[in-house]
Amino acid sequence: MAEHLISIGDAQENLLSCAAFLAERIKSSEGHSQAMRALLPFYLGKENVDLAAEFANSIDDPFMRDRLLTLVAEKCAAIDDDEYAFQLVEAIEDGGTQAQARERMALAKSAKGDFEKAFEIAETLDHPDNIFAAIAVNASEDGNGETASKAVEAIGFPYAQAVTLQTIAGQKIEKKENREAVELLEKALESADEIDFTEEKIRALTDIASHFTDANRKDRAIETLDKAKHLAEKLENVYRDTFLSNIAYGFFRAGTVDLADRTLDLVNDKTQISSCLVGFAREYWANGEKEDALETLEESYAVLKSQHEKETRDSRAKFGLFGTIAALFASFEKPERAIEIAQEIPNEEEQTSALAQIAQISTLKGEDASAIQAVHAIAEDSRRLSAFVGISDAQKRLDKKEEAIKTLNEAAHLAETVPQLASRSAAFNEFAKRFADYGELERAREITHENLETIAEIRDESSQAVALAALSEIYEANNFELTAAEKEILLAMIRKAES
């Protein structure tokens, strides 16, 4: 392991330095690697690439070392320190990771409009399509059509070319330039016709059709979806139902309910059927057809609920969809039904997430009683945190500052019941950020001090260092200075790490 880079003096005066000090002295190779991986982005955010590179080099695991050097090289490219970036790339031992580092450098150059340099780096790679795609999209956004066209033509794989063209078309649609968008989508179709891999071709056609709908060419959308449907029907793998479900939704958006229903009839997986019906319900509601929306959402729920455990391919996706349906009922002004469905979700994490969403949606709709009911439906106090935070955020959006602060204080009180100290620390950070945003700097300062005391009690060395780094961002963002008492807390952690 490399010589330590952070001194005791620096560590006691700065939270991030203290976090790095602790991380450097973690004896476990795995723990040291995890801590450094988490800390590196903080130093890159400060553009301290020299120290970040040193931290990366201090890691024993060559794979992790190479990955972190890649991140540093990418940052160097973004701040135009190209010479150092290439030096770091050369220091990467694995050939594949080295190529990825060059690609990320080129993407960074493209993102800042340095297309010439991005092209130059792309020429050094065996598979530069991702770079050409990024150049095309970024150049188009910058109004540089010539460079965008050159980059699109340079793309070797038809699927990548089709995706790039429809992404640029999406930019045009956002700018209300539908004619130009349609021209690009027609070119994307030509590229899609050259795709050999059936699943990729179906995915490309379905996405292109969606853009045709957005560009008000529903006739072309329907024709394109029909091609995708014929291909999907012939599949004999697990992707068949997913594709057909997406195609059915595409038909619905394109205005042909009959084709949508007929396509959905071909789907066997009830999770996919239910997901598609959720899409239908959203479209009905957006079009003001509220009765149809509620009826379709009920049908979606009934289909999903009827799926036997033996039929379920992905339990996590199924539970997540139950949560989506519950939240959508809240959006459709049926909070009681929403809470009822959420409480039936057997997965506690998904149930909590759904109830928290319902609480926030109900608050935004002025249904405070339903919001409170959703919160109280969450069994454990510690799990109610996210719900209260969501309500506070909603109250802020409604310009109800006093209510938002009151709710946030209630959440902060509940944080003390969270048994995992690292999770409690993360919650305190969220509260402090919001109190500061509300102008309650004194309360934010109280929370950050309490958080520092909490972090000092974390036993896992890696988790402690990461939590300290996260807290440092809040101190810096709000110009909070360490008190004498807080420096003593840091000193105690330093001494423990040194022992």
Secondary structure, 3 states (H helix, E strand, C coil): CCCCCCCHHHHHHCHHHHHHHHHHCCCCHHHHHHHHHHHHHHHHHCCCHHHHHHHHHCCCCHHHHHHHHHHHHHHHHHCCCHHHHHHHHHHCCCHHHHHHHHHHHHHHHHHCCCHHHHHHHHCCCCCCHHHHHHHHHHHHHCCCHHHHHHHHHHCCCHHHHHHHHHHHHHHHHHCCCHHHHHHHHHHHHHHHHCCCCHHHHHHHHHHHHHHHHHCCCHHHHHHHHHHHHHHHHCCCCCHHHHHHHHHHHHHHHCCCHHHHHHHHCCCCCHHHHHHHHHHHHHHHHHCCCHHHHHHHHHHHHHHHHCCCHHHCCCHHHHHHHHHHHHHHHHHCCCHHHHHHHHHCCCCHHHHHHHHHHHHHHHHHCCCHHHHHHHHHCCCCHHHHHHHHHHHHHHHHHCCCHHHHHHHHHHHHHHHCCCCCHHHHHHHHHHHHHHHHHCCCHHHHHHHHHHHHHHHHCCCCHHHHHHHHHHHHHHHHHCCCCCCHHHHHHHHHHHHHHHC
